[in-house]
Amino acid sequence: MFRISRKVDYAIHLMASLSEQPKGKLKSTASLSKELEIPLPFLH
């Protein structure tokens, strides 16, 4: 078993969420932060 950092975990969740978005559709970092429960500073 291996451990991943919190930043890597956030990045994986973010990439998975973005890959599910329709092409050309934008989302704000604030909405992504709330939806994915990722602190906003990690997205800036």
C-alpha positions in Angstrom: 0.0 0.0 0.0 1.2 3.5 -0.7 0.2 6.9 0.6 -0.6 9.9 -1.4 -0.5 13.5 -0.3 -3.6 15.6 0.2 -2.6 17.8 -2.8 -2.4 14.7 -5.0 -5.8 13.5 -3.8 -7.4 16.9 -4.5 -5.7 16.9 -8.0 -7.1 13.4 -8.8 -10.6 14.4 -7.7 -10.4 17.6 -9.7 -9.2 16.0 -12.9 -11.9 13.3 -12.6 -14.6 16.0 -12.2 -13.3 18.1 -15.1 -13.1 15.1 -17.4 -16.9 14.6 -16.9 -17.7 18.2 -17.9 -19.2 18.6 -21.4 -16.7 20.0 -23.8 -16.5 23.8 -23.7 -18.5 24.1 -20.5 -16.7 26.2 -17.8 -17.0 26.0 -14.0 -15.7 28.5 -11.6 -13.1 27.5 -9.0 -15.5 28.5 -6.3 -18.1 26.1 -7.5 -15.5 23.3 -7.9 -14.2 24.0 -4.4 -17.7 23.7 -2.9 -18.7 20.7 -5.0 -15.5 18.7 -4.4 -14.9 19.9 -0.9 -11.5 21.2 -1.8 -10.2 24.3 -0.1 -10.3 27.2 -2.6 -6.6 28.1 -2.1 -5.6 24.7 -3.5 -7.4 25.6 -6.8 -5.5 28.9 -7.3 
